[in-house]
Amino acid sequence: MAAGEDLVAEIEALEDKLAQAKTAITRRFIGQERVVELTLAALLCGGHGLLIGLPGLGKTRLVETVSTVMGLNGNRVQFTPDLMPADILGSEVLETGSDGSRAFKFIQGPIFCQLLMADEINRASPRTQSALLQAMQEKAVTVAGETRKLDAPFHVLATQNPIEQEGTYPLPEAQLDRFLVQIDVQYPDRKTEKEILLATTGAEEADAYEVFT
């Protein structure tokens, strides 16, 4: 009975912390409670999320805030047509020691984090998009024939513009399959726009703070 009561207490404590986390996020990402809920659900399930919405709706702000609130070490990669897989995964460089000896040293890429923001993921070429396939599925990357484990937990939150198609590469089915959920970020209504305007142009702006460790 004591074990059952302890479990109930832990669940209730977790529920309280999740409520605190959601409150902390919605103070900076206003009027999109459903988007916040789906994003947190994706992380809690150990999955990845694809955020689709028009420019200026706060997708980047959401991911940065979630990273801070959930206590995750986050990196951001701006995907562009000239981005190469090594720019994400990392690469080996030839290093010369003080004694003249030479050896290859692996320089980690931004994927070595706990929360990776793939900003405008469909702007990168299919070759670069495929660099995320192994990482998202197996939580590891293979560079120069050596497999390296990523930090735990590891999540990818990617963003995509739904209307601008020029200079973009549609995500293949294999890539889409890696995402647990597609999260549509809708345009806010007039009341929410007013709240955003007041919150972002005043003398003070709400700061993100850590709730989870």
C-alpha positions as CSV (number, residue, x, y, z in Angstrom):
1,M,0.0,0.0,0.0
2,A,2.9,2.4,0.9
3,A,4.5,1.8,-2.5
4,G,1.2,2.6,-4.2
5,E,0.7,5.8,-2.2
6,D,4.3,6.8,-3.1
7,L,3.6,6.3,-6.8
8,V,0.5,8.4,-6.6
9,A,2.4,11.1,-4.8
10,E,5.1,11.0,-7.5
11,I,2.5,11.3,-10.3
12,E,0.8,14.2,-8.6
13,A,4.2,15.9,-8.1
14,L,5.1,15.4,-11.8
15,E,1.7,16.8,-12.8
16,D,2.3,19.9,-10.8
17,K,5.8,20.4,-12.4
18,L,4.3,19.9,-15.9
19,A,1.7,22.6,-15.1
20,Q,4.5,24.9,-14.0
21,A,6.5,24.1,-17.2
22,K,3.5,24.9,-19.4
23,T,2.8,28.1,-17.5
24,A,6.4,29.2,-17.9
25,I,6.3,28.5,-21.7
26,T,3.0,30.2,-22.3
27,R,4.2,33.4,-20.6
28,R,6.6,33.8,-23.6
29,F,4.7,31.9,-26.3
30,I,1.3,33.4,-25.9
31,G,-2.1,32.1,-27.0
32,Q,-0.9,28.7,-28.4
33,E,-1.7,26.3,-25.6
34,R,-2.5,23.4,-27.9
35,V,0.9,23.8,-29.6
36,V,2.7,23.8,-26.3
37,E,0.8,20.7,-25.1
38,L,1.7,18.8,-28.3
39,T,5.3,19.9,-28.1
40,L,5.6,18.7,-24.4
41,A,3.8,15.5,-25.2
42,A,6.3,14.7,-28.0
43,L,9.3,15.3,-25.7
44,L,7.7,13.3,-22.8
45,C,7.1,10.4,-25.2
46,G,10.8,10.5,-26.3
47,G,9.9,11.6,-29.8
48,H,10.5,14.4,-32.2
49,G,8.2,17.1,-33.5
50,L,7.7,19.0,-36.8
51,L,6.4,22.5,-36.3
52,I,4.7,23.9,-39.4
53,G,3.6,27.5,-39.5
54,L,4.0,30.9,-41.2
55,P,7.1,33.0,-40.5
56,G,6.8,35.2,-37.4
57,L,4.5,33.0,-35.4
58,G,7.2,32.3,-32.7
59,K,8.3,28.8,-33.6
60,T,11.9,29.6,-32.8
61,R,10.9,31.3,-29.6
62,L,8.9,28.3,-28.6
63,V,11.8,25.8,-29.1
64,E,14.3,28.0,-27.3
65,T,11.9,28.5,-24.3
66,V,11.1,24.8,-24.2
67,S,14.8,24.0,-24.0
68,T,15.3,26.3,-21.1
69,V,12.2,25.3,-19.2
70,M,12.8,21.6,-19.6
71,G,16.5,21.9,-18.6
72,L,17.8,20.6,-21.9
73,N,21.1,21.5,-23.6
74,G,19.9,22.9,-26.9
75,N,21.5,23.8,-30.2
76,R,20.0,25.5,-33.3
77,V,20.9,24.8,-36.9
78,Q,19.7,27.1,-39.6
79,F,19.1,24.8,-42.6
80,T,20.2,26.3,-46.0
81,P,20.8,24.8,-49.4
82,D,24.6,24.8,-48.9
83,L,24.5,23.1,-45.5
84,M,26.6,19.9,-45.5
85,P,26.1,16.8,-43.4
86,A,29.5,17.5,-41.6
87,D,28.1,20.9,-40.5
88,I,25.5,19.0,-38.4
89,L,27.3,15.8,-37.4
90,G,30.9,17.0,-37.1
91,S,34.1,15.9,-38.7
92,E,37.6,14.7,-38.1
93,V,40.5,17.1,-38.5
94,L,44.2,16.4,-38.6
95,E,45.8,17.9,-35.5
96,T,49.5,18.4,-35.0
97,G,50.8,17.9,-31.4
98,S,53.6,19.9,-29.7
99,D,56.0,17.1,-30.4
100,G,55.3,17.1,-34.1
101,S,53.0,14.0,-34.0
102,R,49.9,14.0,-36.0
103,A,46.5,12.4,-35.2
104,F,42.9,12.8,-36.2
105,K,40.6,14.5,-33.8
106,F,36.9,14.4,-33.9
107,I,35.2,17.8,-33.7
108,Q,31.6,17.4,-32.6
109,G,28.8,19.1,-34.6
110,P,25.7,20.8,-33.1
111,I,23.8,17.5,-33.2
112,F,25.6,16.5,-30.0
113,C,23.0,18.1,-27.7
114,Q,19.7,17.1,-26.0
115,L,17.4,19.3,-28.0
116,L,18.3,20.2,-31.6
117,M,16.3,22.9,-33.4
118,A,16.3,22.2,-37.2
119,D,15.2,25.6,-38.4
120,E,13.5,25.5,-41.9
121,I,14.5,21.9,-42.3
122,N,13.2,21.6,-45.8
123,R,15.6,24.2,-47.1
124,A,18.5,21.7,-46.9
125,S,19.3,19.2,-49.6
126,P,18.1,15.6,-49.3
127,R,21.7,14.6,-48.6
128,T,21.9,16.9,-45.6
129,Q,18.4,16.0,-44.4
130,S,19.5,12.3,-44.4
131,A,22.2,13.1,-41.9
132,L,19.4,13.3,-39.3
133,L,17.9,9.9,-40.1
134,Q,20.2,7.7,-37.9
135,A,20.3,10.3,-35.1
136,M,16.6,10.5,-34.8
137,Q,16.0,6.8,-35.0
138,E,19.0,5.3,-33.2
139,K,20.2,8.2,-31.0
140,A,23.7,7.8,-32.5
141,V,25.7,9.1,-35.5
142,T,28.4,7.4,-37.6
143,V,31.3,9.6,-38.8
144,A,34.4,8.2,-40.4
145,G,33.3,4.7,-39.8
146,E,32.9,5.1,-36.0
147,T,29.5,5.2,-34.3
148,R,29.1,7.8,-31.5
149,K,26.2,7.9,-29.1
150,L,24.3,11.1,-28.6
151,D,23.3,12.6,-25.3
152,A,20.2,11.2,-23.5
153,P,17.6,12.4,-23.9
154,F,17.8,13.5,-27.5
155,H,15.0,15.3,-29.4
156,V,14.6,17.1,-32.7
157,L,12.1,20.0,-33.1
158,A,12.1,21.0,-36.7
159,T,10.3,24.0,-38.3
160,Q,9.0,24.4,-41.8
161,N,7.2,27.1,-43.7
162,P,4.0,25.7,-45.3
163,I,3.7,28.1,-48.2
164,E,7.2,29.1,-49.5
165,Q,8.3,26.2,-51.8
166,E,10.9,27.9,-54.0
167,G,14.4,26.7,-53.0
168,T,13.1,24.0,-50.7
169,Y,13.2,20.2,-50.8
170,P,10.1,18.3,-49.6
171,L,10.9,15.9,-46.7
172,P,10.9,12.3,-47.9
173,E,8.7,9.7,-46.3
174,A,11.6,8.2,-44.4
175,Q,12.3,11.6,-42.8
176,L,8.7,12.3,-42.0
177,D,8.4,8.9,-40.4
178,R,11.0,9.9,-37.8
179,F,8.7,12.6,-36.4
180,L,6.2,11.5,-33.8
181,V,3.8,14.4,-34.5
182,Q,3.2,17.3,-36.9
183,I,2.3,20.4,-35.0
184,D,0.5,23.1,-36.9
185,V,1.1,26.6,-35.6
186,Q,-2.0,28.7,-36.5
187,Y,-2.1,32.4,-36.9
188,P,-3.3,34.1,-33.7
189,D,-6.6,35.9,-33.4
190,R,-6.9,39.6,-32.8
191,K,-7.1,39.3,-29.0
192,T,-4.0,37.2,-28.9
193,E,-2.2,39.5,-31.2
194,K,-2.9,42.4,-28.8
195,E,-1.5,40.3,-25.8
196,I,1.6,39.5,-27.8
197,L,2.1,43.1,-28.7
198,L,1.8,44.2,-25.1
199,A,4.1,41.4,-23.9
200,T,6.9,42.0,-26.4
201,T,7.0,45.8,-26.6
202,G,6.7,46.8,-23.0
203,A,9.5,47.8,-20.6
204,E,9.9,44.3,-19.4
205,E,9.5,40.9,-21.1
206,A,8.9,37.6,-19.5
207,D,12.1,35.5,-19.1
208,A,12.2,31.7,-19.5
209,Y,13.3,29.8,-16.3
210,E,14.2,26.2,-15.6
211,V,11.5,24.0,-14.2
212,F,13.0,20.5,-14.9
213,T,16.6,19.5,-14.6
